[in-house]
Amino acid sequence: MTDSLALRERRAFCDLAQVLGPDAPTLCEGWDAQDLVAHLLVRERDPISSLGNVVPPLAGLTEKAMARRRARPFEVEVETLRTPSPPLRVLPPLDRLINTFELVVHHEDLRRGQPDWSPRSLPAEDVDLMWSQLRRGGMFFGRGLPVPTVVRRADTGETATMRKGVDPVTVTGDVVELVLFLFGRSATSGLAFEGPEERVAELQAADLGV
């Protein structure tokens, strides 16, 4: 495969969005497919306005930018999203860095928002890439975890620490499912939790939404 996982997930998301239409539900509470497309475009092409995603006082700025995107024809916006913004086309490594998880997760948000969804299998090299990024960014991706947490690949048994501490909870599953869990998605498949009972309950009840 010559195209990056980020680029292939971008195209797959856009293909599915075109099929499902703007009103299709997603895993992002209160958002349909049109909202999700608007979010991705504002994040990538209007970085100042997108600051509201991480700086609450600027949330109104982000919402206005998304509203402008939602007012445009859905099919046009999807086709705009299909191609990375000019800076990302010039710097493919940056696209891979900031968009691999973003596009995998939001593709799954759209897929799993449909009643007939089922887990999919990614090529081994894609899974290894995601695991590598997850391990390197463990402290960042685990910043919202309420208890010490370790994630374990179901296929290889490899582990990565997301939050340090004694008596951690170990979450075992496929790499995509682990990523979705850490991004706060409830529609996951096949995850197993081991550790102190009260900590397992606290972790499962936590709002990890990203």
N, C-alpha and C positions, 0 to 999 in steps of 0.2 A: 504494500500500500504506500503510495507516494504522498497522499494528502494526510494531514494531521488528524488526530481524533477530534480536535476542536472544530476543524473545518467540516469534517464529515457529520458531526453532530449538529452543526449549524444547518447544513443542507437537509438533514433528516427532519429536524424540527420544522423547517420551512415547508417541506413537502407535506408533513402531517397537518400543519396549520392550514394549508391551502385545502386539504381534503376535508377537515373538520369544520372549518369556517370560524368566523370571529366570535360566535357565541358559545363555543365549546367550553365545557368546564375544565378546570385545572385543579391541581392540588394546592395552589396558592389561594388561601381563603379570600373570597370576595373578588377574585380575578378570573376573567374568562380568557380565551386565547388572544383576543384583541388587546387586553390589558398586558398580557405577558409579552407580546410583540412590542408594544409601546415601551415597556420597561427595558427590554433588551436594547432597543434603539436609543433610548435616552441615555442609558448607561454607557453605551459605546460611542455615541456621536454627539452627546451634549454633556460632557463630564462635569461642568460647573453645576448644571441643574440636577445632575444625579447625586450631588453631595447630600441631598435630603435623605437618601437611603441610609446614610450613616451618621448624619448630623440632624437630629430631630427638629431643631428650630428652622431648618431649611426645607422641611418636608413639603411646605406649600409650593416652593419653587419646583420641586420634582413633580408634584401633581399637576401643575400648570403645563409643564413640558410634556407630560404624558397625555394630558387632555388634548394638546395640539396634535400629538401623534394619533390619538384615537379618532380625531375628527377627519383624518385623511382616509382614502379608500384602503380597506384592509389588504386587498391583493397587492396594491402598490407598496405598502409598508412591508409586507412579507418579502417581496422581491428585493426591496432595499436591504433588508436584514440578511438576505441570502449571501451577500458579498461583504466581507469584512470592511470596516472603514479604511480610508486611505493609509493612515499611520500603521494599522495592523497588517495591511497588505505589504507594506515596505518592511515591517519587522515581524515576520512570522513567529520567531521565538516569543515575542511579547504576547502575541495572540494565543499561543499555546499556554503561556504562563497564567494569563488572567481569564481565559475563556474555556479551558478544558472542563473544569468542574462546573462552571456556570452553565455551559450549554448541555452537558450531560444531565445535570439536575433539572434544568428547565425542560429539556426534551422529555424526561421522565414525568415531570409535572403535567405535561400535556398528555402523554401516553396514559398515565395512571389516573388521570381525571376521568377517563372513560370507563364505563361499567364492565367492559370485556377485556380489560388489560391483563397481561400476564408478563412475568419476568422475561427478559431477553438475555441471550448470551453474547457477550462481546468477544472479539478475537483475543487470544492470550496476550499478544503484545500490548493491546489497549488496556487490559486489566493490569498488567505489570506497570505500565506507565502511570495509571491512576494510583496504584499502590505506592509507587515511588514518590509521587507528589504528596500523597497523604502522609507518608512517613516523614518527609522533609518538613512539612508544614504542620506537624502534629500539635504543637502548642497553640498555633493560630486556629486550626480547625476545632480544637478542643476547648477554646476559650470560654464557651458558654456552659460547659459541663459542670454539673453541681457536685460531682464526686470524682475521686480518682478513677480513671478509665483506661483500659487497654483494649485495642481492637485486634482481632485475630482473623487472618484469612482462612476460610474453610477449606480451600483447595490445597494450600501448602503448609498451613500451621504457623506461618510467620506472624509476628506480633509487632505492634507499634503502640507506644504510649501517647495517649492524647492529653491526659492530665496526670501529673505525677502525684504519688501519695501511697500510703500503706493501705493494704486490703482493698485493692482496686476491684471494680467490676470489669469483667472481661466479656466483650461482645464479639461473638463469632458469627461470621456469615460471608457471603460472596462480597467482593470488593465494592461493586456498585451499590449493594444494599447497605454496606457500612457507610459509604459516602452519603447516601440519602438519609440515613439515620442521623449522622452528624450535622446534616443540613436541616434537620428538624422535620423530615417528612414522615408521616404516619403510615403511608401505604408502602410498607416494606415487606419482604418475604424471606422467611427462613432464618431469622436472627435468633441466636441463643444467648442468654444472659447468665453469667455465673458470678457469684460473689456474695457478700453479706446481704441478707434478704432486704433489710431496710434501705440499703444503698441501691440495690437493684430497683426497688420500688420508686425511689427518689429519681433515679436516672430515667426510668420509663415514663414518669409523670412530668419531667422537665420540658419546658418550652425552649427548644433549640432552634427555632425558626431563623433561617438565614435567607 
